Amino acid sequence: MLIVMTAIWATQIEIDTRGVAWLAGTNVKVVEIIQDKLAHGWSPEEIHFQHPHLSLAQIHGALTYYYENLSELNAQMARTQQDAMALAKEVSDPAFQQKLSDLKQAR
């Protein structure tokens, strides 16, 4: 005998008009959760410990969305990092940058 059941669930992800994925009902971007995982190697449980306002379902939803859209989100994070580095270079003090460079070379 085959029993058919219908499952209904709410999505954890919302996409804004710029195409940025957010955890539904929060001000947390999916890439912020992913960066916690990639930078710190945190498990979903550790991410939840660090961000108790997020449910495990939201965190797993963000991870699922990331793995389903891996190349797009990796490219988005790379562009954001490049933009941030370019902006930092633009607004930094050249003399200060030279001092930092000299200190790095002295090591």
Secondary structure as GFF3:
##gff-version 3
##sequence-region A 1 107
A	DSSP	beta_strand	13	15	.	.	.	ID=ss1
A	DSSP	beta_strand	21	23	.	.	.	ID=ss2
A	DSSP	alpha_helix	30	40	.	.	.	ID=ss3
A	DSSP	alpha_helix	44	50	.	.	.	ID=ss4
A	DSSP	alpha_helix	56	68	.	.	.	ID=ss5
A	DSSP	alpha_helix	70	91	.	.	.	ID=ss6
A	DSSP	alpha_helix	94	106	.	.	.	ID=ss7
###
